Amino acid sequence: MKYEKIRDLCAQQEALLRFERFDQETAWELGCRMVAEMKRRELKVCAAVWSLTGYVLFQYAGEGTTLNNQNWMKRKFNTVRLMEKSSLAARAEAEMKDEGVEKCGLDPREYVFCGGGFPIRLQTGELVAVALASGLPDIKDHGFLVDCLAGHLGVE
């Protein structure tokens, strides 16, 4: 898929997958949905929901994941928080400009342009948290999050 299409698809997903309200209970429910989906698909994924402050609202390390997956999630989180878009959208935009993390003036130990970080927004547009996944190829990490968010929100 061309990067323009990926960017546009991410923007559509981000506009559609918004919450009426989001609190710790909502984070727990979303996290439990992610774990159930992981187990149903037999995926080796680490998944989390972090507040914008970095406070861990939910996190689960599936079988076969390691501390490295958590480190990847931290970098994806930082990217979403800074750019206020999914980490896959950030990747698509960077690829379109032929720019990497370092060329954007960011530390690659702290930021990454790849799928697996998705902004959690309220209907008002306010960014309140980040859904994270690590363990699959990055486009599949993104797809996993979109599927879980859509299922939670009842969006087709």
N, C-alpha and C positions, 0 to 999 in steps of 0.2 A: 504494500500500500504506500502510495506517495506520502511524503511528510505533510503536504498541505491538507490532504484528506484526513490524516491522523489528527492534525491540529484542529481541523473543523469538527471532526467527530468528538474529540475531547471537549471542545467548547459546548457542543450540543448536550453531551452527557452532564457536564457541570451545571448547565442551565436547568436541566430536567431533574437531576437528583438532589433536591433540596428538602430540608426538614422544616416542619412547622415549629418545632421546638427541639432542642437537643440538650440533654443533661446527662448525668452519670448513669442513670437508669437506661437511657436511650443507648449510650455507649455500650453498656453491658448487653443489652438485647441485640445490638448490631454485632458485637463481638461473638456472642453465642451463635448467631446465624453464620458467621464466618467459620467458626469451628465445625458446626454441623455440615456445612458445605465442603469443607476440607475433608472431613471423614467420609462423606458421601462419595466424593470424587477420588478418594484415596490419594490426596495431595500431600507432599512434604513441604509445608509452608509455615512460616512464622507470620502471624497476623496481629495487628494492634490498632487501637484507637487512642490517639494522644491529643490532649488539649493544646491550644496554641502556645501555652507556656512550656510545653514539653512534658507536662504531667501525664503519666500513663493512666488512662482511664480503663483500658483493657489491653491485655496482651496474652498471647498463647503461642508457645513454641511447639509446633507439630513434630512428630517423630522424624528423625533424620535431619532436623535443622540444628544450627550451631550458633554460637555467639556472633559469627560472621554475618548471619542473617539479621541479627539485631543491629549490627553496625551499618549494614546497608539500609535498614529502615530509618536509622537516625539521619543518614545523608539524604534520603528521599524526603523525610519530614522537613529538614532544613530547606530543601529546594521548594517544597510546596509553601511553606510559611513565608519565605522570602518573595517568591514570584506570584503567590496567590493563584496558582493554577496547578493542575495535576503535573506530576513529575514527567509523565509521558508527553503532555503538551509542551513542557519545557524542552524535552528532548527533540520533539518535532521542530520547534522553532529554532533551536540551536543547529540542527541538521540543515534546515533551510538556509541559514546564514553561514554555514560552515564554521561554526564556533563551538568550542568545547568549554568546559567549566573554567579552565584556567584563562582562556581568552576573554571570558566574561569577568575576570578579576576575582574569581571565587577559588577557595581552597578545595582541591579534589578530595581531601580527607574529610571534609565537612559537607560537601554538596555533590550531587550526582544527577546527570540528565539521563534518566531511564524510568520506565514505568514501575508503578508499585506504590505511589503516594497519591492520594485523592483528597481534594479539599472537601470538608464537610461544611456546608453553608446553610443558613436559615433561608426561608423564603424571601426575606428582606435583602439577601445578598451578603449578609454578615458572615465572615469566615470565623468558625468557632472551634474547629478541630480538624484532624487529619486521619484518614483511614490508611493503613499501611499493610503491605504484603511483601514478603521476600521468600524466594525459594524456587520460583519458576522463571522461565525467560521473561524479560521485563514486560513485554506486551501481554503475556498471559497473567502476570501479576496484576496488571491494570484491569484486564478483563475479569479476573476473579473478584476484584473489588467492586467493579461496576455491577456484576451479577448479584453480589451480596447486597449492595446498596439498593439496587432496583427491587430485589425481592423484599427487602425490609420495608421499602416505601410503597410497595404494591404497584410499581411502574413496569410496564412491558418493554 
